[in-house]
């Protein structure tokens, strides 16, 4: 397998166009055509991770956090980022990052936290906007069924728990082919009227390329008339954070102690306890201050995240308990998630879980 084969598998799971605009995801170092000897999955790509990859004969590193986030104006080895890039290139090691593409996945980072905590009835906390698109096209009556089936197979027409969803109108299309045309139906220079079906079908923005390919490959006309629009509809399957329910309500302090045990943390920074029974919990791996209001509006009693600043704790407003357990700690199980996924997809390939500790924060 080459690098592109493996990254294609990852992008089926977490499409890169679901990443946030500020992010830097995808193949950051190396060639997509490099033949892969082994894969090392890590949370961060540091120098010790490169050394581990060399030792384990892995020339592709799948990293959650991108080692190159902003632009690099020089590569002299003066910073840890530059040294990692240099060592990776010297040893012909490719580096691929997923970051917020996986954060926004309904089975990604936050789903893993919910799984570790035993939360049920989980939902996206902040659904991502502009992720649903709509295709309208026009096709002769006899070709409509074949075209719709091709669009369904390409991933269009899925709404929640339903698939093969579309709407059709019957009408009359008209056109006149010029001397350079090669019309499927009708004659050059004459106005042609054709009974047609107008098809309306929605799809996820990650499927646009495959949907358009299916449209062009299965439409009988030389020139295909179609429209694509982005909808304002909320997509409940893509977005930041999750909220879920405990199987049994539990008091706040026992829950925080359970949280420490489940997430392997030695301490928790939190706001004042409110004397509530915890039945609903909001989670957001990584820096989550931007989601405090969403967590409150979700009806959760506790919001688990990290990187909360002093004044941001005040935003709890005695309506929710904010529990900051640490950035690394919220995302520590992400590499396990990716190893499990890749192992199922390519079971006979060398997929390694990194043993390197990359948490830069220590506690006394």
C-alpha positions as CSV (number, residue, x, y, z in Angstrom):
1,X,0.0,0.0,0.0
2,X,1.1,3.6,-0.6
3,X,0.4,6.6,1.7
4,X,-2.6,7.7,-0.4
5,X,-4.3,4.3,0.0
6,X,-4.2,4.6,3.8
7,X,-5.1,8.2,3.9
8,X,-8.1,7.5,1.6
9,X,-9.3,5.0,4.2
10,X,-8.9,7.6,7.0
11,X,-10.8,10.2,5.0
12,X,-13.7,7.9,4.5
13,X,-14.0,8.0,8.3
14,X,-13.1,11.6,8.8
15,X,-13.3,13.7,5.6
16,X,-10.8,16.6,5.7
17,X,-13.4,19.1,4.5
18,X,-15.1,18.7,7.9
19,X,-12.0,20.3,9.6
20,X,-12.2,23.8,10.9
21,X,-11.0,26.6,8.6
22,X,-8.1,27.5,10.9
23,X,-6.7,24.0,10.9
24,X,-3.9,22.3,9.0
25,X,-4.9,18.7,8.3
26,X,-3.9,16.1,5.8
27,X,-0.5,15.0,4.5
28,X,2.0,17.5,6.0
29,X,5.3,15.8,5.2
30,X,6.2,13.2,2.6
31,X,4.9,11.9,-0.7
32,X,1.4,10.4,-1.2
33,X,3.0,7.7,-3.5
34,X,5.5,6.5,-0.9
35,X,5.2,2.7,-0.3
36,X,4.3,2.2,3.3
37,X,6.2,-0.3,5.4
38,X,4.3,0.3,8.6
39,X,2.0,2.9,10.3
40,X,2.6,4.5,13.7
41,X,-0.4,6.2,15.3
42,X,0.2,9.0,17.8
43,X,-1.4,12.0,19.4
44,X,1.5,14.3,18.7
45,X,4.5,14.0,16.4
46,X,7.6,14.8,18.4
47,X,11.3,13.8,17.9
48,X,10.9,10.8,20.2
49,X,7.9,9.7,18.0
50,X,10.1,9.9,14.9
51,X,12.7,7.7,16.7
52,X,10.0,5.2,17.7
53,X,8.8,5.1,14.0
54,X,12.4,4.4,12.9
55,X,12.7,1.7,15.5
56,X,9.4,0.0,14.5
57,X,10.2,0.4,10.8
58,X,7.2,2.6,10.2
59,X,7.4,5.2,7.5
60,X,4.0,6.7,7.9
61,X,2.9,8.5,11.1
62,X,-0.8,9.2,11.6
63,X,-0.9,12.1,14.1
64,X,-4.0,13.7,15.7
65,X,-2.3,17.1,16.2
66,X,-0.6,18.7,13.2
67,X,3.2,19.2,13.8
68,X,3.1,22.1,11.2
69,X,0.2,24.4,12.2
70,X,1.3,27.8,11.0
71,X,3.6,28.5,8.1
72,X,7.3,27.6,8.3
73,X,9.5,30.4,6.9
74,X,12.7,28.4,7.4
75,X,13.8,24.9,8.5
76,X,17.1,25.1,10.3
77,X,16.4,22.9,13.3
78,X,16.1,25.8,15.7
79,X,12.6,24.6,17.0
80,X,11.1,21.3,17.9
81,X,8.8,21.6,14.8
82,X,11.7,22.2,12.4
83,X,13.7,19.3,14.0
84,X,10.8,16.9,13.5
85,X,10.3,17.9,9.9
86,X,14.0,17.6,9.2
87,X,14.3,14.1,10.8
88,X,11.1,12.9,9.1
89,X,12.4,14.0,5.7
90,X,15.9,12.5,6.3
91,X,14.3,9.2,7.2
92,X,11.7,9.3,4.4
93,X,8.8,9.3,6.9
94,X,5.5,10.7,5.9
95,X,3.3,12.6,8.5
96,X,-0.5,12.9,8.2
97,X,-2.7,14.8,10.6
98,X,-6.4,14.6,11.3
99,X,-7.2,17.0,14.1
100,X,-10.5,18.8,13.8
101,X,-11.7,16.6,11.0
102,X,-11.8,13.9,13.6
103,X,-13.1,16.3,16.3
104,X,-16.1,16.9,14.1
105,X,-16.8,13.2,13.5
106,X,-19.8,11.7,15.3
107,X,-17.6,8.6,15.9
108,X,-14.5,10.6,16.7
109,X,-12.7,12.2,19.6
110,X,-15.7,13.1,21.7
111,X,-17.6,9.9,21.0
112,X,-14.6,8.1,22.4
113,X,-14.7,10.2,25.6
114,X,-18.5,9.3,25.9
115,X,-17.7,5.7,25.4
116,X,-15.0,5.7,28.2
117,X,-17.5,7.4,30.5
118,X,-20.4,5.1,29.6
119,X,-22.6,7.9,28.3
120,X,-25.7,6.9,26.3
121,X,-28.1,8.7,23.9
122,X,-25.3,10.9,22.7
123,X,-25.7,13.9,20.4
124,X,-23.5,16.5,18.8
125,X,-23.1,19.5,21.1
126,X,-22.4,22.1,18.4
127,X,-23.5,20.9,14.9
128,X,-21.3,22.2,12.1
129,X,-23.0,24.6,9.7
130,X,-23.0,24.4,5.9
131,X,-22.4,20.6,5.7
132,X,-25.5,19.6,3.8
133,X,-25.8,20.3,0.0
134,X,-28.6,19.8,-2.5
135,X,-28.5,18.7,-6.1
136,X,-31.2,19.5,-8.6
137,X,-30.9,18.0,-12.1
138,X,-33.1,17.2,-15.1
139,X,-33.1,13.8,-16.9
140,X,-35.3,12.1,-19.5
141,X,-38.0,9.8,-18.1
142,X,-36.4,6.6,-19.2
143,X,-33.0,7.4,-17.6
144,X,-34.3,8.7,-14.2
145,X,-34.3,5.4,-12.3
146,X,-30.7,4.5,-13.3
147,X,-29.5,8.0,-12.5
148,X,-31.1,8.0,-9.0
149,X,-29.7,4.6,-8.2
150,X,-26.2,5.8,-9.2
151,X,-26.6,9.0,-7.0
152,X,-27.7,6.8,-4.0
153,X,-24.7,4.6,-4.5
154,X,-22.4,7.6,-4.5
155,X,-23.7,8.7,-1.0
156,X,-26.6,11.0,-1.9
157,X,-30.1,10.8,-0.5
158,X,-29.3,9.9,3.2
159,X,-31.4,11.7,5.8
160,X,-30.9,10.5,9.4
161,X,-31.9,6.9,9.6
162,X,-33.3,6.9,6.0
163,X,-31.6,6.4,2.7
164,X,-32.5,6.5,-1.0
165,X,-34.4,9.8,-0.3
166,X,-35.2,12.1,-3.2
167,X,-38.1,14.1,-4.7
168,X,-39.1,14.2,-8.4
169,X,-41.2,16.5,-10.6
170,X,-42.3,15.6,-14.1
171,X,-42.1,18.3,-16.8
172,X,-40.9,19.3,-20.2
173,X,-37.4,20.3,-21.0
174,X,-36.4,22.2,-24.1
175,X,-33.2,22.9,-26.0
176,X,-31.7,23.6,-29.4
177,X,-28.4,22.0,-30.3
178,X,-25.9,24.1,-32.3
179,X,-23.6,22.8,-35.1
180,X,-20.9,21.8,-32.6
181,X,-23.2,19.7,-30.5
182,X,-23.7,15.9,-30.5
183,X,-27.2,15.6,-29.0
184,X,-28.4,12.3,-27.5
185,X,-32.0,13.2,-28.3
186,X,-33.2,15.8,-30.9
187,X,-31.6,17.3,-34.1
188,X,-29.0,20.0,-34.6
189,X,-30.6,23.4,-35.3
190,X,-34.1,22.4,-34.2
191,X,-35.8,23.1,-30.8
192,X,-36.4,19.8,-29.0
193,X,-39.0,19.1,-26.4
194,X,-38.4,16.2,-24.0
195,X,-40.4,14.8,-21.1
196,X,-38.0,15.0,-18.2
197,X,-37.9,14.3,-14.5
198,X,-36.5,17.0,-12.2
199,X,-34.7,15.3,-9.3
200,X,-34.0,16.9,-5.9
201,X,-31.5,15.1,-3.7
202,X,-29.4,16.1,-0.7
203,X,-25.9,14.9,0.2
204,X,-23.1,15.5,2.7
205,X,-20.5,18.0,1.4
206,X,-17.8,15.3,1.8
207,X,-19.6,13.3,-1.0
208,X,-19.8,16.1,-3.5
209,X,-17.0,14.8,-5.8
210,X,-18.4,11.3,-5.9
211,X,-22.0,12.6,-6.4
212,X,-20.9,14.7,-9.4
213,X,-19.0,11.8,-10.8
214,X,-22.1,9.6,-10.6
215,X,-24.2,12.4,-12.2
216,X,-21.9,12.9,-15.2
217,X,-21.2,9.2,-15.7
218,X,-24.9,8.2,-15.7
219,X,-26.7,11.1,-17.3
220,X,-27.5,10.5,-21.0
221,X,-27.1,14.1,-22.1
222,X,-23.9,15.6,-23.6
223,X,-24.4,18.7,-21.4
224,X,-25.9,18.1,-18.0
225,X,-28.1,20.8,-16.5
226,X,-27.7,20.8,-12.7
227,X,-27.7,23.1,-9.6
228,X,-25.9,22.6,-6.3
229,X,-26.8,24.7,-3.3
230,X,-25.6,24.7,0.4
231,X,-28.4,24.3,2.9
232,X,-28.9,26.0,6.2
233,X,-30.3,22.8,7.7
234,X,-28.6,21.5,10.8
235,X,-26.5,18.4,10.4
236,X,-26.7,16.5,13.6
237,X,-24.0,14.0,12.6
238,X,-21.1,16.5,12.2
239,X,-19.8,19.0,14.8
240,X,-17.9,19.8,17.9
241,X,-18.4,18.2,21.3
242,X,-21.1,15.7,22.4
243,X,-23.7,15.5,25.1
244,X,-24.9,12.2,26.6
245,X,-26.7,10.7,29.6
246,X,-25.5,8.5,32.5
247,X,-27.3,5.3,33.0
248,X,-27.9,6.2,36.6
249,X,-27.8,9.8,38.1
250,X,-24.9,10.4,40.5
251,X,-23.9,13.2,42.8
252,X,-21.3,15.7,41.6
253,X,-18.4,14.8,43.8
254,X,-18.7,11.0,43.3
255,X,-19.0,11.7,39.5
256,X,-15.8,13.8,39.6
257,X,-14.0,11.0,41.4
258,X,-15.3,8.6,38.8
259,X,-14.1,11.0,36.1
260,X,-10.6,11.0,37.5
261,X,-10.5,7.2,37.5
262,X,-12.0,6.7,34.0
263,X,-9.8,9.4,32.4
264,X,-6.7,8.5,34.3
265,X,-6.2,12.0,35.7
266,X,-4.6,13.0,39.0
267,X,-6.5,16.3,39.4
268,X,-9.4,18.3,38.1
269,X,-9.8,22.1,37.9
270,X,-13.5,22.8,38.3
271,X,-16.0,25.5,39.2
272,X,-18.1,25.4,42.4
273,X,-20.2,22.3,42.9
274,X,-24.0,23.1,42.7
275,X,-25.4,20.2,44.8
276,X,-27.0,18.6,41.7
277,X,-27.3,15.0,40.7
278,X,-25.5,14.5,37.4
279,X,-27.6,12.8,34.8
280,X,-26.4,14.6,31.6
281,X,-22.8,15.3,30.7
282,X,-21.3,17.5,27.9
283,X,-17.8,16.8,26.7
284,X,-15.4,18.4,24.3
285,X,-11.9,17.1,23.8
286,X,-9.1,19.8,23.6
287,X,-9.7,23.5,24.2
288,X,-13.4,23.9,24.8
289,X,-14.1,27.3,26.3
290,X,-16.0,28.4,23.2
291,X,-18.6,25.7,24.0
292,X,-19.5,26.7,27.5
293,X,-22.8,28.3,26.5
294,X,-23.7,25.4,24.3
295,X,-23.0,23.0,27.2
296,X,-25.3,25.1,29.5
297,X,-28.0,25.2,26.8
298,X,-27.8,21.4,26.4
299,X,-29.1,20.9,29.9
300,X,-25.9,19.1,31.1
301,X,-25.0,19.4,34.7
302,X,-21.2,19.0,34.0
303,X,-19.0,20.1,31.1
304,X,-15.8,18.2,30.6
305,X,-13.1,19.9,28.6
306,X,-9.7,21.6,28.9
307,X,-7.6,24.8,28.6
308,X,-10.2,26.9,30.5
309,X,-8.8,30.3,31.5
310,X,-9.4,32.1,34.8
311,X,-12.2,34.4,33.6
312,X,-13.8,31.7,31.5
313,X,-14.6,29.7,34.5
314,X,-17.0,32.5,35.5
315,X,-19.1,31.7,32.5
316,X,-20.5,28.7,34.3
317,X,-22.8,31.3,36.1
318,X,-23.8,28.6,38.7
319,X,-25.7,26.9,35.9
320,X,-23.2,24.1,35.2
321,X,-20.0,22.6,36.7
322,X,-17.0,23.1,34.3
323,X,-14.4,20.4,34.8
324,X,-11.0,21.0,33.1
325,X,-9.1,17.7,33.1
326,X,-6.3,18.7,30.8
327,X,-5.8,18.9,27.1
328,X,-3.8,15.7,26.7
329,X,-6.1,13.9,29.0
330,X,-9.2,14.6,27.0
331,X,-7.7,13.4,23.8
332,X,-5.5,10.5,25.1
333,X,-7.7,7.7,23.8
334,X,-7.8,9.2,20.3
335,X,-4.9,7.1,19.0
336,X,-6.6,3.9,20.3
337,X,-9.6,4.9,18.3
338,X,-7.6,5.3,15.1
339,X,-5.6,2.1,15.6
340,X,-8.9,0.1,16.1
341,X,-10.4,1.7,13.0
342,X,-7.3,1.0,10.8
343,X,-6.8,-2.5,12.1
344,X,-10.4,-3.4,11.1
345,X,-10.0,-1.8,7.7
346,X,-6.6,-3.3,6.9
347,X,-6.1,-6.2,9.3
348,X,-3.1,-7.7,7.6
349,X,-1.0,-4.5,7.7
350,X,1.4,-3.3,10.4
351,X,-0.5,-0.7,12.5
352,X,1.3,0.3,15.7
353,X,0.0,2.3,18.7
354,X,2.7,4.7,19.7
355,X,4.2,4.1,23.2
356,X,5.8,7.6,23.3
357,X,4.5,10.0,26.0
358,X,3.8,13.3,24.4
359,X,2.1,15.2,27.2
360,X,4.1,18.4,27.8
361,X,2.4,19.0,31.2
362,X,3.5,17.4,34.4
363,X,1.8,17.4,37.8
364,X,3.2,17.2,41.4
